[in-house]
């Protein structure tokens, strides 16, 4: 059977049309009598030109537009529809299109043909402008509530197009739109109407209720800035039986999920609503609700259990598309919460043998994510059975799942390596082979015991590798890891074969890799052999190969210390920062930027261990399914866990480095060793919003306070922060001496500013000081004169107490990767400390593990960040101090329903004082948010103390505000009394100014219960 059939119209003149020829043919519109057939053919040519990107000049578009408008005199239904279609497309280019309004208005009348009305409404809304929208308001409102679904939908969709130009007018149509959303108008769809009568269209079966979908979408656009109205709309229309359109229900599901994401106060009612929609009679609504719940940020096991149950039921559906949709959602969710999906494993296993390989692929990769160590071997055997029957796209999905499994269960590396090496020899494209090679690279990096076997498989692969990029990367890896193995010489043959047999790019990479076996080599025979091989490369036909060979031969004659700086450098630039700064440099608008070369010294240098730690975190916490469903709903926040955090941390570090270098007083401190995460010192609703960042330098600690003034009509001048470090346990002064404070000159309303406070570490750069800083915000407050817009001259000095800031052991350490925890545990033998804690606030061991990793700022090793059993767990962590010393920690945890999580932490460190600092209970309580044990103090006592402190602050602020207003009023009254003429006017003005504040407050008070409330302190100040 031949599939080489030609389209019947392929040779016709409609496919290839010329704009000029079409414009000349337009005279047919002026002929009398009009030939509907000829006009339809010409209109089709115009449509083809417009829809394929052809643009008519304004004069031609105008001539065509008014020529086409003459066709309104003909009553042919098919011709009329084509006329409306082209008029809509030309309306944006032609001039004076408003002239045809009267012709179109005739077809929008209630008594006209139904087919004409819908098309006329669509065209009418394209040719009017903002000044004439009110003229058709009554017409559109009538059409929205029309009993004919096509007319109603045309009016609703046209209202979307009117929103950008006449939002206020369109918002007045809410009552009609609500009526359309609640009505049960339905149709079998929208008929194109070519050559048919409207009576035939109305006789079709009524099944789809699309008008409700359009109406609810328009209502959302009208109320998008009123959250309370949106909540009411979602709750009203999601009730059973109100909306019959599945598409409309899907939109309501997405709106409910969006509201739950944006406002935590709405999360519970919206989650209950989504849970109810899991039992809707429409499958598409069930799937959308389940997907919304699974995509929800920080979703709990209790919230997701019903959604998982519904998806599990769909796994047994006879329809392939239903099973595919269910397994894909479970597959994506298993990347983040494998324990929640594990209950579906029996049903998922039955899908492995499904004839649809797409379903089988997602089933097997989901089982790989949810399975335990004992099930890995069985699953690997099942995967091998159908790898040859699936496309490369699905093969990549399986390889990505196996890569994650390698890092999760290092003890199973032998079986996984055998599988990866087997599929590496199979046929496949570049992306498939790249994913396999990446997985084998990860085995070498993160599972050290598999290094030699993996290198052997890669050596065999490059013997017959058709992809230059992969060959270059493998050669680079052989050069990095080969010299570190027990028998490095066995890799030299494979590398030199590439010099003889490959293209110039691969030969150059092979020369560099070969040189790494000669530098630092203690065996003179090996060094002599490498020298001979590199000498042969001097005769290569490619310049790059010869230059590399000459350079490496010269380096081999130098001392090993010098050569290692060029060939075996263990430090590297921070690639995210380097990329960002290069992009900023080449895209700079100012020509003066290019007067100086790119400054490479501004890019921070990181160790390979630190780079590997970040790389492993990303690969463990980032799910990379090959097929992703199109998402139009709310995006989940940081579901990728630490992967997104690592990228954000790199960007933040770069930003802080640039900011600190721009401050002259801080530029002499050198590079920043570490910057902490942002610490909020006030709530976001307070008058002054303050956050802090701790920066560690070689000999200094710099506190950066970011401050925002939220008070209206007020300017803060000379803003500074007095940060006082606490005394140590012995009552002696802390080893921190304040150097200086860099204040913010002025803060206007909602304008951020920065204050820097610098401290010197008095005990030297190898000291590790823990302290609690008491912070007081000091400033001069000046009110803005409403008549002149300028601040008052004097003002008054004020202060504002904010939360304390803790400098802990975690601020001195940086996560680092190591292949074996036992090795680094023995190496970090300088000092050891331990502590036992009760974590009653942690719901389970998994939550406690996540909190401790963040609190200690260390890198989890050997896959211990994954909790396999709910009752006991051991977490192994490693890092380095900012001065390079090793730090290792081992945390043993046990969980009981009565007492929560009990943990014992053991810390070892090379440097003195670090282990004790890292294991301090106060630091763990502060960083991990654990419940502090305060002797003899209950929660009620703490609350009462906080209330009393707040009341005292409020009283002081209120007294100062009252005194200031009284002084200002007295001053103005005195001025008014001494003035010769307008005494009454001056007094009235003073009274008005005195009473203006409460009136303004009343006007600006939030009308929605979901709006952020003003703090009580701020309200009392204004009163």
N, C-alpha and C positions, 0 to 999 in steps of 0.2 A: 504494500500500500504506500503510495507516494504522498508525502506531506508538502510537496513543493507547489501547492496550488497558488495561483496568482489572484489577487483581488480583482474583482470584475471592474472596479473603477481605477485600477492602477495606471492604466494607459489613458484615462480620460483627462480632460482639461481642468477638472476641479482640483486635482492634487497639486498641480503646478500652476499657480495664477500670478499674474503680474499686477502690482498695485496701480500702475498707470493705466493699463488696459482696462482694469475693472472700473476705474474712475471715468474713463471715456464711455464705457458701456452704460453708465448711469443715466444716459438720456432716455433709456427705456422707461424710467419712472414718469417721464413727461408725456409719453405717447397716449393717444386716445383712440380707441378704448384701451384700458390697462389690461395686459395679459398676466394673470396671476401666476401662471407657470413660469414665464420668463423672469418675472420679478423675483419669484422664490429662488430660482437658480442664481440670479445675481446677488441676492441677499445672502445666500449660502456662501458664495465666494467671498463676500465682505466679511462674513463671520469667520471663515477660515483664515483670512489674513489677520484679523484682530486676535484670534485665539492662538495664532502661532507667533505672536510678538510683533507683527507689522504695525507701524504707527503712521496714521494719516496726518499730514500737516493740517494746521487749524483751518485754512481756507478750504481745503478739500473736504475735511470733516464737516464743515458747516454746509457746504453745497450738498453733500450726500445726505446730511441730516434733514434739510428742508425738502430735498427731492423725495426722500422716503416718506416724509410727513404727508405728501400728496396722496399716498396710497391708502389713507384713512377713508377715502371716498369709496373704495371697493369693499364689498361685504364678505369676501372669501375668508373663511375662518383660519385656514392654514397660513394664508398670506398675512393676516392680521397678527398672528402670533410671531411670525418672523419679523414683522415690522417692530413690534415691541422689543424683541430680543436685540435687534441692532440699535434701536434708539437708546436703550440702556447703555450699550457699550460706547456709543459715540457722544453721549451726553457730557462726558468729562473733557472732551477735546473741542467739540464744536462751540460756537458762540451763539448768543441769543436763543438758547434752547427753550427759554421760558415762553417763547411765542407759540409753542404747540400745546400749551397747557389746556386750552379750551377743547381741542380735539380729543385729548386723553380724558378730560373730565367727563365727556359724554359717555364713555365706556365704563366709568366708575359708578354711574347712577344705579340705584337699587333695582330698577326694572330692566337693566341691560343683561345681555347674555352672561351667564356665570363664568364661562371661559374668558370672555373679554375682561370682566371685572378684576380677576386676580392679576392678569398680566398688566392691565392698566394701572393698578395700584403700585405694582413694582416699578413700572416705568416712571410714574408720577413722582415717586419719592427720590428718583435719581436726578430729575431735572430741576427741582425746586431748590431754593437756597434758604438760609436761616431767616431771611426777612419775610418769606412767604409761607412758612410752615403753619402759622396760625390760620391761614386761609383754608387749609385742608384739614384742620384739626377735627372738625365735626365729621368729615367724610371718613377719616381713619378710625375714629372712635366707633362709628357705626359699623365699619367693616370688621373690626376686631370681634364684635359680638355677633357677627352674621352667623346664620345657621349653616351656611355652606363651609365645610372645613377648608377648602382650598382658598376661599376668599379671606377667611379669618387668619389662616397661616400666612398668606401674602401680606396682610396688614401688619401682623406681628413681626415678621422678618424684616419688612420695610422699616419698622420702628427702630430696629437695631441700627440701620444705616443712618437714621435721623439723629440718634443719640449724640454723636460727636458735634453736630452743628446746632442742635436745639434741645439740649438735655432738659432744661427747665420745662419746656412745652411737653416733651414726651413723658416726663414724670407725672404730669397731670392725668395721664391715661391709666393710672394704676387700678382704678375700680373696674374699668372695662377689661383690663388684662387679667385681673383676678377672676372675673366672671368667665373669661375664656379658659382659664386654667381649671376652673371647677366644673365646666360643662362637659357633657359626655359626647361631644361631636366627634365623629370618627369617619374615616374613609379608607379605601384600599390603597391609597397613595395619590400621587399627583399625576394626572394624565397630561401628556404632552399635547394632545388634542389635534394633531395633524390630520386633517381630512375627516374629522369626526365631529359629531354634534355633542353639545353639552348634555343632552338628555341621556345619551348612551353612557357618558361618564358617570352620571349620578346613579345609574342602575347597577353599578359595581357593588360588590359586597363590602360592607363597612367593617373594618377590622383593626385599624391601627391607631387612632387617637393622637396623631402627631401634633395636633394643635396644642395640646396640653404641654408637650415638650417645649414648643416655641414660646408659649406664654410664661412658663416657669423660668425659662432662660432670660426673658425680657424683664420679669419681676426682679430677678437677681441683679441685673444691670441697674435697675432703678433704685434698688435698696443697698447697693454694694457698700455704701458709706455709713450705713446704720445697722450695727451688729444686732441690736435688739430686734429690729424688724426682720432681719435674716433668720434669727432663731425662731421667731414666731412663724415665719413662712415655712421653714423646714418642718417644724412640728405640726403645722396645720395640714400641709399637703402630704406628709408621710403617713398620716393616719390611714387605717385600712379602708379601702374602697373609694377614697377621695380622688386619687389619680389612677387612671387605668392604663396610661402609656408606660411601658417598661423603660423607654428612653428617658422619660421625665423622672422616673424613679431613680435611674442611674445618676442623673444630674443631682437629685436630692441627696443621694448617698455621698457624692463627692463634696457637696456643700457642707454636709454634716461633718465629714472628715476634716474639711478645711477649718471649720469653726472649732473643732476639738483640738486641732494642732495650734491654732492661734491663741486660744484662751483656755488656760487650764481650769478655770471655773466652769467652763461648759463641757469639759471632757466627760464627766460622768453621765449627764443626760444624753449627750450625743452618742456615747458608746452604747448606752441602753437602746437608743433608737436604731443604731446599726445592728445591734444584736437581734432586735425584732425583725429587721429586714432580711436577716438570714433565712427566715421562714416564709419569705414572699413566694408567690406562686410562679414568678418568672425566674428562670435560671440566670439570666443576665444580671438581674438585681441581686440574686444570691452571690454570684461571683464577685460583683463589684463591692458588695458589703464585706465579704470575706477578705478581699484584697485590701480594702481600706483599713480594716482592723489589723491585718498583718503588717501593713506599711506604717502603722501608727508609731510615733516616736515613743520609746520606752514602754512599749506594751508589756503588760504582765501576763503570766501564764493563765491567771484566772480570766483575764479579758479575752484571751485568744482561744480558749478551749472550745467554745461553741463554733467559732469559725473553722477550726481544724476539724471538728466533727462533721460539719457540713461538707467540707472539701473531701473528707474521707468517704462520705456517701457517694459523692460524684465520681470517685475512682472506680466504682463498680457499675457506672452507667454503660448501657450498650452503645452509646454514641461516642465515636472516637474524639470529636472535637470537645466534648464535655470532659472526657478523661484527660485530654491534653491540657486544657485550661486549668484543671484542678492540680495536676502534677506540676505544672509550671509554677503556680503560686506557692505550692509546698516546697518546691526546689529552691526558690529564692528565699523563702522564709527560713529554711533549714540552715542557711549560711549564718544566720544570726542567733537562732534559738533551736538548735538541733534536738534538745530534750523535748520540746513541745511537739515536734513532728514525729518523735519516735513511736508514738502509739499507732501511727498509720503504717508502720513497717510491714505488717502482714499483707495488707492490701497493696502496698507498693511493690512488694516482691512478686506478686502475681502478674504485674505489668511488665516484668523483665522479658517475658516470652511473648509480649504482644507483637502482632504482625506489623504494627505501625512503629517503625524504628525511632521516630521522634519521641513517642511516648516511652519506649523502652530505654532510650538514652537518658531522658530526664529521670526515669525511675531508678536507674542504676546509680546516677550521680547523687540523687537524693539519699539513697541508702548509704553511699559512701560518706555522706556528711553526718547522717544520723546513727550509723552503725558504731559498734565498739571494736576493740582491738581483735577480739576473737572472730569476728565476722569478716575481716578484711580478706583473708585468703580465699574464702568461698566466693566473695563478690568478684575478686580479681579473675577467677576462673570463668565466671559467667560473662564478664566483660569481653574476654578474649574471643568468645563465640560469635559475636556479631560486629566486631570492629570493622571487618571487611565490607559489611553491608550498609554502612552509614556514610554520610558525607563528611568532608573535612570540618565543616562547621560544628557538627555534633562531636566529632573526634576531639576537637579543641576543648569542648565542654567537659568531656570525660578526663582529658589530661589535666585540666585545671583542678578538677576535683581530686585527682590522684596526687597532684602536687601539694595541695593543702593537707591531704592525708599523710604524706611523707613527713611533714613537719609536726603533725599531731601525734603520730605513732612512729617514732624513730626506730623502734625495735623491728618494725616490719619492712625496713628499707630494702632487704635483700629481694623479697618477692616483687616489690614495686619496681626496683631497678631492673629486674629481669623482664618485667612487662614493658617498661619504657624502652629498653634496648631492643626488644622484639618489634615494637611498632615503629621504632626509628628506622628499621630496615624496610618497612613497607612503603608502598607508593603513597605519595601525598604532596600537597602544595607547600608553599613557603610557610604560611601561618601555622599549619599543623606541625611541621618539623620544628619551627621556632618554639612553639609551646612545649614540645617534648624536650628540646635542648635546654630551655629555661628551667624546666622541672629538674633535670639532671644537674644543672648548675646549683640549684637550691639544695640538692642532696649533698653536694660537695661542701657548700658553705655551712650548712646547719646540721648535718649529720656526719661528723668527721670520720667515723669508722667506715663509711661507704666511699671515701675519696678515691682510693686506688682502683677499685672495681669500676667506678664511674668514669674515671679518666681513661681506663682501658677501652671501655665501650665508645667513648668519644673519639679516641684515636682510630678505632676501626671505622667510625662514621665518616671522618674527614678523608679517608682513603677514596671514598666514592661519593663525595658531597657535591651536588650541583649548584648549591647556593653560596655565593661568595661571602655574603654577610655572615652566615653561620660559620663558615670555615675560619674567617678572621676572628670571630669571637672565641671559638674553641681554641685556636692557636694562642690567643692572649691568655686564656685560662690555663693552658698547659704551661706557658711561661711563668705564670704566677704560682701555680700549685705544684708543678712537676719537680722543681728543685727542692721542695720541702719533703718529698717522699723518701722512703727508705732506699729505693733504687732509681734515682733520677735518670740514669743513663738510658733506660729502656725507652724513654719518650723521645730521645734525640733523633732516632731513626725516622719516626713518624713525622717529626717536624721538618727534617731535611728533605724528605720525600716531597713535601709541598714546595720547597724551593726549586726542585728539579721539574716538577710536573704541572704546576699551577700557573695562573695568570699573574700579572705584575702586582696586583693588590694583595693577593694571598702570599706571594713571595716576600713582599715587604713585611707583612705581619709575621711570617715564619722567621725571618732574619732577626727581628726584635725578640721573639720568643726564644730563639736559639741562644742569643747573647746572654739571657738571664741564667742559663745553665753554666756559663763560664765565669761570671762575676761572683766573687765570694766563694769560689769553689776551692776546697782544700785538697782535692785529689789532683795532682799535677797532670796525670794522664788524661783525665776528663777535660781539664782546661786546655791542654794542647790539642785535643780532638776538636773542641769547639772552635779554637783559633784556626785550625786548618779548614774547617767547613766555612767559616766566615770569610776566609781569604779567597776561597773559590767564588764567593758571591761578588767579589770586586769586579769580576768580568761580566756581570749581568748586563743585559741590554737596556734595562730600565734605570733611569737616574735615581729614583727613590730607593730602589733596592741597593744600588751601589753606595749611596750616601749613608744609608743606615748601617751597612756593613762596615764602612770606613769609620763611622763614629763609634760603633761598638768595639771594633778592634782597638781603637785609641783608648777607650775607657778600660779595656781589659789590661792595659799596661799601667794604669793608674792604681793608686792604693784603693783597697776595697771600700773604704769609707767614702771616698770621692765618687767611685763608680756607683755605689748603691744609691746615692742621691739622685742619680739620673735614671737608673734602671729599676731599682727596687724601693722606690719611695713609698712608705706606708701611709703617708698623709695625702689628702686630696682636697680639692676645692668643694665647698658645698654647692652641689649642682643646681638645686632650685634657686639659690641666691645668685649664682653666676648667670643662670639663664635670665632671671628677672633683670639684673643690672645691664646685661648686654642688650636686652630688648629696650630698656629705658634709654640706653645710650644711642642706639641706631634710630630710634623713633623720636629723638629730641627735636623740638621745633626751633630752638635757638641755634643759630649757626656758630655761636661762640663755644658751644659744647664740643664741636669737632676740632676746635683749635688745639685741644690737648688730647693725647692718646688715652685710650681706656685705662683706668686705674685698676689694675688687678689686685693691688694690695688691699683694696676695700672689700674684697670677697673673703669671707671667713674660711679658714682651713680646718677640716675635721679629720679625725683618724678613720682608717678603714673599719675599725671595730664599731665606731659610732654609726658609720654609713650602713654597715651590715645590720646593726640593731634596728635602724629605721626601716630598712628594706624588709627585714623579716616581719616586723610588725605590720607593714602594709600588706604583705602577702598572706599573712594569717587572718587578717580582719577584713579584707576586701573580697567580696564575692564577685566573680566575673563570669556570669552565665553567658553562653554564646548567643542565646536568643533572649531578647528582653521585650516584654509587652510594652506597647506604647502607653505612656503615662500622661494623663491630662489632669489628674487630681493633684492633691498636695504632695509635695516631695517629702519623704522622710528626712529627718534632720541627720545627725551624725550617726547613722546606722552602721556605717563602716567602722565604728569604734575608733581605735587609735590611728587608723590610716588617715582619716581626715584630720585628726588632731596633730599628727606628725607634720602634715603639709602646712597646717595653720601655724604650728610652732616655728617652722622654718621661715615663713613669711613674716611672722611677728619679730623673730630675732633679727632679720634683715632690717625691718623698719626701725627697731630700737637702736641698732648700730648706727644707722644713718642719723637718727635724731640726736644721739649722744655725741657723735662726732661733730655735729653742727654747733654744740655748746662749747665755747672757748674754754671755760673753766674745767670741763670734763675731758676735753680732747687729749690732755697730757696723761690721762690715766691708762692709755693703751686700749687694747681690744677688750670687749665684754666677754668674760668667761662664761657667764650664764645669766639669762633673764628669766624671772619666774612668770607664771601665769598671772593674769589680772585678778586682783583681790578686791572685791567690792567692800568698801568701808561704810557705806550708807545704803539705804533703800532707794529705789529709783523714784519714789514719789516724794522724797524730802525736798526742802528748799534748795539745799546744796548737795549735789550728787558727787561723791568722792570715791575714786578707785585708786589702787596703788599697784606698782610693779617694782620688784626688787632686782637690782642689777649688781652682779658681783664682778669686781675688777681684781687685779693682782693684789693690791694693798688696800682697796677701798670697797665700801658698800654704799651704793647710791639708791635712795628711795625716790621713785618718780610718782608724784601724786597728780592724777588727772581730775580736774575739778570743773563742774558745770553749774552755773547760777541759773536757777529756774524761776526766781522771783521776777514778776513783771515790773517794769518802770523802775528798776533798781540796778545800779552799777556797783561792783565790788572793786575797790582799788587796793593796791599794795597787798596782794593776797599771798600769804605764806602759811606754812605748816610747821608747827613746833613739835618735832618727833623726839620723845624722850625715851631712851632705852631703859629697861628695867634693871634692877640689881640682880646679881646672881644669887644662888641658894645660900651662900655664905654672907650675904649682905654687902659684899664689896662692889665697887663700881664696875660696870661692864667694860670689856676690852674694846670699846668703840668710842672714839672721840669725834665730836662733830667738827667738820671743817668749815662748812658754809651752807647757806640756804640761798637758792636762786628763786626769788619770788616771781609771781605773775603780775605784771604791771596793772592790768585791768581786765575785768570779766563783765561783759554785757549779758543781757538776758539770753539764755540758751546758747551761750558762746563758750566753748571749752577752753580751758587753759591748763598749763602744766607748771608745777612747782617741783624743784629738785632739792633734796637734802642729802648732803654728802657726809659720810663717816669714814674715818681712817681706822683700820684694824691695828691697834697699838701693839699687839704681840707679834706682828710680822705677817708675811703673806702665807705662812704655813699654819696659821691659827684658824680654828673653826669656832666661831662665836655664835651662840644661840641667844636671842634676846626677844623681848616683847616690847614694842614701841607704843607708847601712849601718844596719841595724835590730837592736836588741837589746831583747828583752822582759824587763822587770824586775818582780819581784813578791815578795811574802812568802807562802810556802806554809804552810798550816796544815792538819793532819789532823783529821778529825772523830772524836771519841770514839764508838765504836759503842754504848756503854752509855747515854750521855746525848744523843747526837745533836748535841752542840755542838762547835765547833772549839776546838782547844787555844789557850791564851792567847798563848804566845810565837811559835811558828813559826820559820821561818828564811828568810833572804833568798836568792833564787835569780835566775838570769837564763837566757835562752834565745835563742840566735842564730837569726834567720830570714833568708830570702832578701833580697837588696838590692832596692830600689825605684827605678825609673828615671823621672826627669822629663825628657821629650823634647820636641822641637818639635811633635809631633802633639798634645800636650796644650794647645797654645796656639791651635790653629786649629779652625774650625767649618765643616763642609761648606756650600757655597752654590751656587746655580744661576745659570748665565748662558746666554743663547741662543747666543752665538758664542764659541768658545774663542780664536779669533784676536784678537778685540777685547780680551778681558781679558788676553791674553798681552802685547799692546802696552801696555795700561794699567798692568800690574804691572811697571814698568821701573825700579824703584828699585835693585834688587840682583839679581844672578844667580849661581847656583852649580850645579855639576854633579858627578856621581859615577858610577863604573862598578863594577858588582858582578856576581859569579857566584853564581847561585841554584841550587846543585847539589841541594838538597833538594826543589825543586819538580818535580813529575812532568810538568807541562806548562805552557803559557803561561796557560791558564785559571786554574789554581791560583795561579800567581804573581800574576796580575791581581787575584784576589780578596784575596790576602794584602796586596798593596800598597795597595789601596783602604782596607783596615782600618788598616794601619800608618800611613799618612799622614793619615788622618782628613780626606780631601778628597772632593768630589763628582765622580764621573765625568761628563764632558760628551760630547755628540754621539754617544751610543750606544757609546762606546769600551769600556765594561765588558763588552760582548759580543765574544768572540774569534771572528773569522770564519775565520782561517787558522791552522793549527797550528804554522807555522814562524816567522812574524814577526807583530808586533802593536805598535801605538802606543796608549798609554793617556794620555788627557788629563784632567787633574784641576784643580779650582778650589775655593777656599774663602776664608774671611776669618779674620784673627786675632781674638782676643777684644777687641782695641781697634779693630777695623774695617778694618784694612789688607788689601788684596787679595793673594792668594797663588795662583799658577798653576804647575802642574808638568806636564811632558811626559816620559813614560817610553817608551823604545824597547826592545823585547824581541825576542830571537831564540832559537830552541830547537834543540838538537841532542841526539841520543840519548847521546852520549859525555859532554858537559860540562853538560847540563841547560839552564837558562835563563840567558842573559847579558843584562844590562840596563844601560842608561845613563839616568840621571835628570837632567833639567834643571829647576831651580826658579827662578822669578822672584817677587819680593815687593816691595811698596811700602816696607815698613819695614826698617830696618837690622838685620841679624843674623838675620832670619827664614829667608832662602833657605839660608844656610850651615847653620843649625840643622836645617832640614827634610831636607837632603841628607846629613847625617852618617851614615857607615856604621854607627856604633854604634847610633844610634837605629833605623835600618832593621832591623838584626839583632835588636834587642830586641823591637820591635813586631811584626814580621812573622814572627818565628821562623826567620830565615834563619841558615845556618851561619856562625858567625864564623870568620875566619882569624886564628889565633893563631900568631905566628912561633915556630918551634921547639918546639911543644907538640903532642903527639899525643893522640888520644882516650884511649889507655891511661894516659898521664901524668895527664890530667885526672881519670880515674876513681880513680887511686891517691891523688891529692891529696884528692879528696872522701872516700875511704874513711878516710884518715888523720885528716882533720878530724872525721869522724863518730865515729871511735874515741876521739879525745881528748875530745869532748863527752860521749860515753857513759861514759868512765872517770870524768870529773869528777862527773857526775850520780850514778853508782853509789857513789863514795866519799862524797858528801854524804848519800846515802840510808842507807848503812851507818853512818856516824857518828851520824846522827840516831836511828836505831833503837837503837844501842848506848847513847847517852846516855839515851834514854827508858827502856830496860830497867834500866840502872844506877840511875836515879832511883827507879823503882818497887821495885827490890829493896831499896834503902836504906830506903825508906818501909816496906816489909814487915818489915825487920829491926828497926826501931825500934818497930813496933806491938806492944802487949802480948800479944795473944792469937793472932789468926789468921795466923801466920807461913806455914804451909804453903799456906793458901788464897791469900794474896797472891802467893807465889812461883808457884803454879800459874796464877794469873790473868795474871801478867806473861809467863810462858812462852806461854800461849795467845794473848795479844795479839801477841807477837813472831812467832809462827808462823802467824798467821791470814792474812797477805797471800798467801803462796804457795798456800794452800788455796783462797782465793777466786779467785786467778788460774786455777787448774786447773779450777775449777767453771765459770768464765765463758768459758773458751776456746772458740772457735767449733768446732762439730762438723761443719759443712759446708765442703767445700773451696771453695765459692763465697762464703762469708762473708768480709767484709773483714778481713784479718789485722791484728793489732796490730803496730805498728812494732817493730823490733828494739830501738830505744832504750828504748821504754816497757817492754818485757819485762825488759830488763836492770835498769831502775830498780827494778822490783818485786822482782827477785831479790836 
